[in-house]
Amino acid sequence: MRGDNIIPFPLDVRVAIELEIHRAVARFGHNVEIMAIAAKWHGTMDDRQVLTALRKINQIGDTLPKGQTDDGY
């Protein structure tokens, strides 16, 4: 996918994203889901999508649905 579909938002939104990443990593460690979202930032997800995903993880308090593990089993 081309990167020209990414809409950059103001600096305060990008700072909020970095804070949410740090908050999630402090809580869950270098979780694969958190790292995947961070890797997609400026790639296939715009700032709004990344911020929404990270806030959801931090609000729910878990990165995976109940009964699911990060190894797919």
SVG drawing of the C-alpha trace seen along z (x, -y; Angstrom):
<svg xmlns="http://www.w3.org/2000/svg" viewBox="-13 -21 22 44">
<polyline fill="none" stroke="black" stroke-width="0.4" points="0.0,0.0 1.3,-3.5 2.0,-5.9 0.3,-8.9 -3.1,-8.0 -1.7,-9.0 -3.1,-12.2 -0.7,-13.8 -2.3,-15.5 -0.9,-18.3 2.0,-17.8 -0.2,-17.6 -1.9,-14.5 1.5,-12.9 2.6,-13.6 -0.6,-12.0 0.2,-8.9 3.7,-8.7 2.3,-9.0 -0.3,-6.2 2.5,-4.0 4.6,-4.6 1.6,-4.0 0.7,-0.7 4.3,0.6 4.7,-0.3 1.5,1.7 1.8,4.7 5.5,4.7 6.6,5.0 3.4,6.8 3.0,7.9 -0.2,6.0 1.1,2.8 4.3,3.1 2.2,3.9 0.1,0.7 3.2,-1.3 4.8,0.2 1.8,-0.7 1.9,-4.4 2.9,-6.4 2.4,-3.3 -1.0,-1.9 -2.7,-3.7 -3.1,-7.4 -2.6,-9.3 -6.3,-9.1 -6.5,-5.4 -3.3,-4.7 -4.4,-7.0 -7.9,-5.3 -6.4,-1.8 -3.9,-2.6 -6.5,-4.4 -8.8,-1.3 -6.0,1.0 -5.2,-1.3 -8.9,-1.7 -9.8,2.0 -6.8,3.0 -6.0,6.0 -4.7,6.4 -6.4,9.7 -10.0,10.9 -10.8,13.2 -9.6,16.8 -7.2,15.9 -3.4,15.9 -0.9,14.1 0.3,17.4 -3.1,17.9 -4.3,20.8"/>
</svg>
